[in-house]
Amino acid sequence: MHGVGAAPLKSATTLTVEEFRIQKNEAADKPFQNHTERTLSGAWQSSERQLPSGTLRVDMKQPLARLAFYLLEPRSDDGLTDWNFLDEALRNAKVYPIVRTTD
């Protein structure tokens, strides 16, 4: 919807990534614009992961890279986490469902 480019992985790939380990996952007490804003706290840690075929990869060498980063960052105050797009994936999660890499 925002025009950010993403391409699916053609095959399963094992990579060293950074994953966000969740220490706190809180929902706001009161709704804001019909959403219960969500706030995560935690830290990024290096991890070896196998990413399945079809996993979407967002290249940061594109015109909307800053927007992509802002939307995907777990601690963003106006990203996908804050606006409840990832609530189902975050239910009882210890790790954020989106990883990052320097590759």
Sequence and secondary structure as in RCSB ss.txt:
>XXXX:A:sequence
MHGVGAAPLKSATTLTVEEFRIQKNEAADKPFQNHTERTLSGAWQSSERQLPSGTLRVDMKQPLARLAFYLLEPR
SDDGLTDWNFLDEALRNAKVYPIVRTTD
>XXXX:A:secstr
      EE SS EEEEEEEEEEEEEEE SS BTTB  EEEEEEEEEEEEEE TT EE  SSSTTHHHHHHHH TT
 TTSTTTTTTTHHHHTT SB S  B   
